[in-house]
Amino acid sequence: ETGVTQSPTHLIKTRGQQVTLRCSSQSGHNTVSWYQQALGQGPQFIFQYYREEENGRGNFPPRFSGLQFPNYSSELNVNALELDDSALYLCASSLETGFILGGYTFGSGTRLTVV
Amino acid sequence: GENVEQHPSTLSVQEGDSAVIKCTYSDSASNYFPWYKQELGKGPQLIIDIRSNVGEKKDQRIAVTLNKTAKHFSLHITETQPEDSAVYFCAATEDSNYQLIWGAGTKLIIKP
């Protein structure tokens, strides 16, 4: 059983640029959630994808967008990067939405630095 | 909405001693309370969770207790070992919700 894999592991971008982060969910999981974790803080929910549709969104602006593909892998896209977007971006997969059937499996994250 | 507070922010204990991390939550509708361990350079890993129909759950050296009336829950680690050093996060949610609300984390340091 493979876990959650994220790519790239590290990324440096310039303010105003666009970035795409990728996530492969754990085998058998159909739900992917994305979180932003600033240094020294707990993760903040960005959005969740379930069966290729956005299933919920946190308090993030529209320049944060995503996709989920038929194989349940997912992308997080951020446009017009700002310095405050520098953070660890975590992808978590789960079996169905909600937590009735269990919790998340997280990837190791993508460390994004905006300069 | 839900708000989760976690204490202490840093906890240093002697190897072999016990460690306790405490969290409080605000939304009485929350019924799912997981604990995650995050090692340096890695994503959070679920170590134990508890649901509101249970007051205590144990898995080897770790245990979690829940007091629904007081809206607080705690992580207990006994016989601490160097590999327990990490940042621990508590979280809370209603189990049909799509997101977890996280505490700010506790950095646990195990002194040899």
Interface residues (C-beta under 8 A of the other chain):
Chain A: V4 S33 G40 Q41 G42 P43 Q44 F45 Q48 N55 G56 G58 L90 A92 T97 G98 F99 I100 G103 Y104 T105 F106 G107 S108 G109
Chain B: Q6 Y32 P34 Y36 G41 K42 G43 P44 Q45 L46 D49 F89 A91 T93 D95 S96 N97 Y98 Q99 L100 W102 G103 A104 G105
